Amino acid sequence: MFQNIKVTIPTENIGSIPRPKELIDNINSFKNGMISKEQMDKAYEESIKDTIEKLKKCGCSVVTDGEQLKPSFLTYPISGSAQCEDNGLEITFSDGHKRSVPILSSLIQPPFKYKTYAKEYIDNARKYTDLPIKQSVISVSAMSLLYPSVSINNYSREQFIKDMLNEVERDIRMCLEAGAQTVTIDCTEARLALKLDPSGDLLKQFIKLNDQVLTRFSPEELKRIGIHSCPGADHDSTHSMEVDYCRILLPSLLQLPVGKFYLEFAAESNKQDIILCISKNIRPEQIIFFGVTNVNDPRIETPEEIRDMLLEIYKYIPIEQFGSCDDCGFSPFFDDLSTSRDIAFAKIDARIKGTKLAEEIINKHLNE
């Protein structure tokens, strides 16, 4: 008897797209007082519009603004805030370069508050598309790194954590209320935690913090919330690629009560072990988006490579429980020009085409 089964493999971006060099030049000029705010705003708007148009041209059914307005995936809520200052925890990447996490000012006037909420990015993106919008936000565990190792006299760590939980919840909730199809929580620090503390205790603290935020949302809201984890991506290098994905990290992350996970995968050498680890830990209500393009490698994957990767995943993960994505955002920090916009969009185009090829083969198999 002829069957008419048709399945769809969802495919989505993570978030950031490399900013045009012209935009970065304008940002630096604005910081130095060389152009007006009106000129800066116009440059941002042109870049957002161009990004969304190119994502649509690739065939994206869900778009982002490419994080063109964000100074970085980590610092957007506190950029320009008098409550924070530079030179907190220093993170070393595999090529030797370093990024530092901001730190709370010892002169902070509590409570801790965000200066910018991610809803602003949805509002800007909505000017240029009617397609569903996905928005990334920073995790509570990453924001916990703002508190210094030495206590602040008028502001205990415990009170800071309470205030921060409220702010992260507000950031997520405002995005949901603004109509984001999915709100993805960036948790790149989860893998880094195991590098900083191989015992797993720091990771457990991070998981607990994220769980404290997520329990504030309803089951229906949690279906629209996702977690992204990767070993970092900056200047084509990582901060924690050497950490074993399967030993503690994946089983711990998959305990979080969200509906979607966006996991770095393409750059991993032990893909079979990772698929098996996920198949053992995935819950029925979860969808795993596997990274199928390596954002730290300029080589553009072929659609056929991506197709084959997804067909291998299909052997172990139910079709309704997996999708494809990129390993990470292509430029989580605004000044990272290591990957060109052309390469990023070519990789996205290959991802969408490769996912479609896998989808066609699976549908043919299901209808035989």
N, C-alpha and C positions, 0 to 999 in steps of 0.2 A: 504494500500500500504506500502510495506516494506521500511523503511528509513535506510540510512547508514550514520548517523551523528556520528562523532567522535571528541570529544573535549579533550583537554589536560589541566590539571591544572599545571601551572609552579610552581616549588619549588626550592628555592635557599638558600644558606648560607647568613648570614649577613657579616661575615668577619673573626674575630679572632678565632683561635683554640688554646687551651692551649699549651704552649711550653713544650717540654720534660724537665724534671728536669736537664738532662745532659746539655741541651742548656743554661738554666738559670745559672747553675754552671760555664759554659764556659764564659758567658757574664760577670759574676762577677770576674772571674779569669782574663779576658782580661782587665777589668777596673783597676785591681790591678797590672797589668803588669806581670802576671804569665804565660800567653801564648801569642804567636805571633799573628799578624793580619792574617797570612796565616791559622793558626789553628782555629781562630775565624771564618773566612770566610768558611772554610770547615765544621764547625759545623752548620753554618747557612744553607749551601747548602744541607746538609744531612737532616736537619729538614724540609726544604721546599719540597724536593723530597718525603720524607716519608708522609708529610701532603697531598700532591696532590695525591699520590698513594692510600692513604686510602680514600680520598674523591671519587676518581674514583671507588674504590671497593664498596663504599656505593651506587653507581649508580648516582652520581651527574653529571648532563649534563652541568653545569656551575661551574667552580671551582675558588677558591682563593688560595693565598699562605698561608692562615691562619694567616697572619700578623706576621709571624715568625721573620721578620727583623725589625718590628716596635718596638720602646721602649714603645709606647702606641698609641692608636688611635688619641690622642690629640696632642702629642708633637713631632710626627715624623718630621714635617717640620722644627723644630727649635732645635732639639737635637744637642748639641755641638755648637750652634750658640753663638757668642760673643755678639749678639744684645739682648739676653735675659738672665735673671737670675732666680733663684728659689724664692719660697715664695711669690707668688701672691695670688689671691683669694683662700680661703680654702673651700673645699667642704666636708661636713660631711655626711657619709653614715649611714644607719639605724642601723648597729651594733656598731656605735661609732667611727670607724676608719675614717681617713681623707686623702684626696688627695689635693695637692695644684696645682693651675694653674701657669705656669711660668709668669713672668712679664717683660716688656721691661726694659732694662737697662737705667738708667739716662744718661749713657755715649754713648748711641747708635749713630752711624753715619748713618743718613738717606741716602737712603730710606730703609724701612723695606724689607727684602728679605728672602725667604725660603732658608734653607741650603740643604734640601732634598725634591724632588718632588716624588709623588707616582708612576710616570711612572717607576721608578727604580724597583719597586716591580713586575710590569707586566713583565718587561724584564727578571727578574730572574725566574719568574714562567714559562715563555714561554719555557725555556730550558727543561721542564719536561712534557709538555702536548701540544696537539693540540686542546684540548677542548676550548670552549669560556671561557674567563677570566673576572671575575667581580672584580672591584677595589673600595675600600672605600677611601674617602678623608675627611678631617676635614672641617667643615663649617666656613663660614666667621663670623657668629655670635659667635661661640666658640673662634675664633681667636681675636675677638674684645675685649675679656676679658683680653688680654695681656696688654692693655694700663692702666697705673696706675691711681689712683684717683686724684693724684696731677700731673698737667701738666709738661711735659718735656720741658725745656727752648728752645731747638733748634728744637723741633719736636712736632707740635700741634696734637691733637687728630684727627682733620679733615684731615690733611695730611697723618697721619698714616692710617686712614680708606681708603683713596684713594689708597695708596700703597698696602694695604692689599687686597682690592678688586681685584687689578691687579694680585696679587700673587695667590689668590684662583682661579681666572679664569684660570690662566696659569696652575695650578695644574690639574684642571678638563680637560682642553683642551688637555694637553699633554697625559693624559690617554686615551681620546677619539681617538686621533691621533695614539696612540700606539696600537689601536685595541681592547680596552676594550669593551666587549659587553654592560656592564652597569657600570656607575660610580655612586656610592652611597655616598651621602653627610651625614656624621654623625651629627645629630642634637639632641643629648641627652640633650643638654643644654636648649632646648625649654621647656621641662616639668619643668626642674629646675628653669627656669625663673619665672614660676608662683608660685613656692615656695618662691623665693626671693622677688617677687613683685606680690602679689595676684590681684592687680588692673588690670594686663594684659599689662601695659605700656611697661615693659621691653620685654615681648614677642612680642609686636608690633614692637619694634625697631629691634629685631632679625629677624622677618619675613621680614621687609623692607630691611635689609641688604642682606639677601639671595635672595630676589627678584631683588635687584640691580645687583647681579652677574648673575642670571639666564636670565635676559633680554638681556645679551650679546650673548646668544646662539640661534641658529636657531630652528624652530619647529622640524626639523628632529633630531637635536642634543638633544633637550629636551626629546625626546622619549627614549633616552639612558641614561638619568640622573634620579636618584632616590633620595628620602629622607628617612633616617632612624630615627625613634624617639623611645625612650624608657626611663624608669626612672632610667637608670644606671644599671651597673652590675659589681661588684668588690667584691671579697671575699664573694660571695653569698649574697650580700646585695645591696640595692638601695639607691639613694639619693633623690628621689622625688615620690615614689610610692603613697604617700598619696594625691597627687594632682589629682583633678578630670580631667579625660581624655577628657570628653565631653563638659565641660562648655565653654571653649575658645580654648583649644589646638587643637583638631582635626579639627574644622571648620576653624581655622586659617591656619594650615599646608596645608590643602587640597586646599587652594587658590593659593599655589605656582604652577607655570606652568610646573612642571615636569611630566613625564609619569608614574613613578612608586613610590609607597610608601611602606616602609617596617616597619610595626608597631608591637610593643610589644602587645601581646594579651593573650597568654596562662596563664600568671600569674594573670590576672585581675579577680576580683570576679564578676563584673557586665558585663559579656560578652554580654548579650542581649542588654543592653543600648548602648554599644559601636557599635555593628553591626548596630543598628537602626540609631545612630548618623552618621556613615559612609554612610549608604544608603541614608541619606538625603543630604549629602554634596559632595558625589563623583560626578565627572564630566565624561562625556562619554569617554574621551580620557585617563582616568586614570586606572591603575591596582593597586590594594591594595594587598600586600603580608601580610597575617596575621601570626603573630608568633604563632606556635602550640607546641613549646617545651619551657619549662621554664628553662632558663639557670642558674637560681639561686637555683634550686632544684635538688639534685642529683638523685632523682627518675627518672627512664627512662620511658617515656610515652609509652603506647602500640600503635601499628598501628591502632587498633580499636578505641581508644580514639581520635586519630588525625582524623581518618575518620569521626567520629561523629561530631567533631568540625567543620569540613569543610562542612559537609552536612547541618548543622545548618546555616552556613554562606550562603550557596547556596539558602536558602529560601528567602533571602533578597537582595543579591548582584548578578548581572548577571554573568553567568559562565565565560564569556570572560573578566571579570573585577576583578577576584581575584586569588590569588595563596597562597602558604604557605612558611614560613621561620621559623627561630628560633627567639625567643624574642629579642635577642641581640647577639653580639659576645660572645663567651664563655670565652674569656680572654682578654678584651680590654687593660689591662696593662700587660706588659711582665712578671712581677713577681707574678702574681696571680695563685696560684696552688690549689685553692679551688675546682676546677673541674678537674678531670683527663682527659687525652686525650681519654682513653677508654670510659668513660661516654659520652664525647662530640660526639664521632663518633657513639656510640650506639643511641644517641638521633637523630643524623642526619639520621641514617639508618631507625629508626622508622618513622621519618618525611616523608622520601621518600616512604616507604612502605604504610603508612597511607594515603598519598596523592594519591597514585595509587589505593588504595581500594575505596576512595571516587570517583575518576575519573571513575572507572569501574561501580559503581552504577549509577552515573549521566548519563553516556553514555547509560546504559541499559534503564534508564527512558526516555531519549530523543528519543530512537528508538522503544518505545512501540507503 
